[in-house]
Amino acid sequence: IMIIKHQLIFLKEYFSVYNFLRYTGLKNISVVIGLFMLGFSPWIFSFLWILGTRARSILDSIINYFLNNSQDKLKEKWNKLKKIEKFLSVNIIVFFFSFIYALLYGAKYTFTILFLMFPAACIAGHYWYEYLIKKKHAKSIFFATIIPDIILIICSLVGLFGHNILNKWLFQGELKHLLIPLIVIFFVIPVIGIFAVILKGKRAAFISNIILMLTLSFVITPGIFNFISKTGGENDLIQFAQIANKDKVKLAAYIPSQKYSLIYYYDSKVIFNKNDNIKWLADFLKENPNAYVVTEIKELWNIEENNVKYMLLDAGTRYAMIQDMPYDMRQEETEPEIIVY
């Protein structure tokens, strides 16, 4: 649905978020677990509760198989399972193998996290079905609903009393009107969910999760996504990488960390300098007069003060793209021009 609605830009930006976390220095395991939990919210707690219960019996069977070396017994036990039990067992095995694969190769092949979603949905969906229709797993669903709902209520209360700070830091301009509705949703719906599981209103608990899922999903809507991209400077980086790629010139970055948008949208290798070494920048511009260099706008003052001659090619909300100043322009320059944004 997301690909149909937003075309391939959805996949590009999904991978961009993943690799942005990766390049901040986080380990694969924290990235894989964190993004899976976010992507599978709000079903993640019920899934983990169910997974732990079911996986324990599968693990016992596998351990007994290796200890007793009895392949016939394992086959016999498998054949005795019902079709739905086989289906769940296969999905759990697929989930764990996909999880291990994501941990090993997630940083290189970002799509591996998507492999976790299908078996997880099959497992959680079956148990929610049994909870709603067959009135099973009430204890598991109870705790799996109470815990995330309490967390959301606490977050909404913090947001309610600190809305001025949130408006200043996160919600600006046209997005201000979203803050209060979000606080209401993340307070009212969890309260309904808690009362539903306490009073054993199974369908109400399920519907409250559906509403939360839809609310969480709205983060990818154009208004929010464009706001995040704009304030983070990602649009600047994407535009500069595309310009350098089109002009077929070498691209370097004088910024504190590697940025995935530059890497993704520029076909060749991006040269990163992360040591805040102004001499590196001066030498690079001199040795590569045709190359483009991306830097933060706030760094332009420091570059000027260190008498590094450059020509401003483009500037965005957070980043600027510069090039070595040609000799003729240096001769004409009488005094350095300080550009303040």
N, C-alpha and C positions, 0 to 999 in steps of 0.2 A: 504493500500500500504506500509506504514511504517513497519507494523508488518511482512508482507511478505518479505520485503527487509532486515530488521534487526532482525527479530524474536522477542522474548519477551524482549530482552535487551532494545528495544525502550520503552516499557511500564515501565520497571524498572527505566530507567534513566529519563523518563518524570516525574514519581512520585518522583524520587530523587531530581530533581530540585525544584519541588513543596515543598517538605518537608524541603529542605535546606533553602528556604525562610521562611518557617514556624518556624524553630528552631532558626532563627536569631531574633525572638521576634516580627515579624510583625503580625498584627492582621489578622484574617481570611478575613475580607472584602477587605483589600488592596491586599492580596495574590490572592483572587478569581478574583477581578476586573483586577488586573495587568496581571495575566497569561491569562485570557480570551482575553484581549486586544492584548497581544503579539501573542497568538495563532490564533487570527482571523484577524490579520493584513494582507494586508492593507485595508480590507473591513470594519474595525471597525467603521470608522467615518460615512460612508454612512449608516451602519446598525443602529448606535445610532440615527442619524438624522431621519431615517425612523421609527424606533421603537418609538421615542418620539411622532411623529405625529399620528401614528396609535394607540398607547397605550392610548393616551388622550381620543379618542372617546370610546374605550372599557371601560376605567375607568369611564367616564361619565355615560355609560349605567349601570354599576354595582352600582354606587352610587345612581342613580335614582331608581334602582330596590329596594335597601334597604330602601330608603327614602319613596317611594310610596307603597312599599310592594306589587308590582303588578307583580306576576310571569307570568300571562297570557300575559302582555304587553311585557315582556322580551322574552318569547317564540315566540310571534308574530313577534317581531323585528328580532329574530334569523332566523326564517323561511323565512323572506323576503330577507335575505342576499344571494348573489350569492355564488356558490360553492367555488370560489377562496377567497372570503371574509371570509367565514367560515374557510377555510384552514389557512389563515393568522391569524385569531383570535385565533384559537386553538394553533397555533405555538407560538404566543405571550404569551398566558396563560401558555403554557408548559415552555417557556423560563423563565418567572417570578417565577413560582413554582420551577423550577430547580435552579434558582439563589438563592432563599431563602434557599433551601435545601443545596446548596453548602456553603452558609454563615454559616449555623448551623452545618454542619457535614463535611465541606471540609477538616479540619485538620485531621480528623479521617479516612474518606473515600475519598481518593484523586481522585478517578475516577469521582467524581461528576462534576468536571469542564468539562469533556467530554460531559456531558448531555447538556451543553449550546450550543455546536457547531452545532448540527443538526437543531434545530429550528431557530437559528440565520442564518444559511446558507439558509434555506427555505425562510425566510423573506427577507434577502438581495438579494438573487437570483431572487425572483419574481420582486422586484422593479428595479433591474438592467435590467431584461428582458423587463419590461415596458419602461424603459429609452431608451434601444437600439431599440426596435421594434415599440413601440407605441408612442415614443417621449414624455413621461411623466416624471415628477419629475426632470426636468432639474435643477431647483434651488437647490434642496436637493443634487443632485449628484455634482453640481458645487462646493458648499461650502465644501462638504465632500471630494472632491478631492484636492481642493486648499490648505486646512489647512495641511493635512499630507505631501503633496508634498513640501510645503514651509519649514516645519520642517526638512525634509530629505535633502533639498538643503542646509540649514544652517549647518546641521551636516556634510555634505560632504565638504563644504568649510572649516569648522573647521579642519576636517581630512586632507584636502589638505595642509593647511598651518602649521599644526602641525603633519605632517606625521613622522617626526623624533622621536617625543615623542611617537606616537602610535607604531612605529616600536620597540621602546625600551621597552614599557610597555606591548603591546598586541601581536604584530606580530614579532616572532623571527624565525630564522633559515629558514626552508623550507616554512614558511608561509609568508615571506616578499613579495613574488610576488603577493599575494592576495590583498594587501592594495590598490594599485592604481586602479586595476579593480573595486574594491568595491566603491571607491570614484567616479569613472566615472559612474558606474551604478546608484548610489544613487544621482547623479547630473543630468545626461542626461535623465534618465527615468522620474523623476518628472517634469523636464522642458517640456518634450514632453506631459506629462499628463496635465500640466497647459495650454499649448497652445491648446491642444485637446479640453478641456472643454470650453475655451474661444472662440475658433473657431467652437464649436459645432461638433467636430469630435468625435462622440460617440464611435465608435468602437476603435479608437485610444486610447481614455481614458480607455476603458475596457481592451485593450491589455496591456497598460502600467501597469495597476494594476496586471494583470496576471504575467508579467515579474517581478514586485516587489515581488509578493508572492513567485515565484520560487526562487528568489535571497535570500529572507529571509529564505526560507526553507533549503537552502544549509548549514546552520549552523550545521545541524545534520549530515553532511557528515563526514566520518571517520577522515579526516585530521584535521578539526576544532574541532570535538568532542574530539579526542584523545589529542589534544593540550591543550584544556581547562581542561580535566581530569588530565593531567600530571602536569600542572603548579599549579593547585589547590590542588594537593595531594590526589584527590579522589581515584586514583588507589591504592595508598598506603593503604588507609583505607579499601578499598574493599578486598585487598589481606590479610591484617592482620586479619580482621574479619573472613575471610574464613579459615585461618590457625587456629585461636582460636576455631572456630566451629569444625573443623576437629579433633583437638587435645582434644576436650571436656574439655576445661579449662575455668576458670572464666576470663572475659575480663573487664578491666577498662580503663579509658581515663583521662590522666592528660593534658587536653587541654582547651582553654578558653570557648568553647561552645560545645553544643551537635552536633554531626555530624551524618547525616542520614545514610550515607554509613555504619557506624559501626552498627547502629541499624538494618538496613535492612538485611545485610548479616550475622549477628550473631543471631542465633536462640533464645538465652536467653537474659535476661536483661543486658544491658551494664551499668557499674557503672561509672558515670561521676563526676569529681571534677572540678568545674569551678572557684574556689576561689584562684587559684595560691598559694595553701598552701603546701609548701614543706614537712611539718611535716606529712600531710595527706598521701603523697606519701611514705615517709619512713615507717610510721606505716602500711600502706596497704601492702607494699612489705614484711614486716616482718610477718604480720598476714596471708598473702596469698602467701606463697613461690612458689606455682605452677602457680599462676595467671599470665596472660600477661597484660602489661600496655602499651597503646599507648600514645606517647608524641611527641611534635615537636622536630625536630633535634636540633634547636637552644636552647632548654631547657636543653640539655645534659650537657652543660658547667655549668649551674646553679646547676644541680643535683650533678655533681662532686664536685663543690665548697662547697656544703653543706654536703659533705661526705656521701651521700646516696649510699650504695653499690648496684650495679645492674649489670646484664649481658645483653649485647646487643644481641638480637635475630635476628633482621632484620632492615634494614633501606631503605627508599625510597628516593624520591626527596624532600619531606618536613617533613614526619613523620618517627618515629622510634618505634620499639616495643622492650620493655625491660622486664626483669624478675628479681626477687630477686637473688642476687649472693649467690650461695651455700657456706657453711662454709669452705669447703676444698679450694675453689678458693680464699676466703678472706685470708686464711693463706698463700697462695702462693704469693699473691699480695704484691709487695714491694712498689710501688708508683702508684698513680692513673694515669690511661691512659686517656688522653684527646683526644676525637675523634672530628676532625674538618671536616665538609663537606662544 
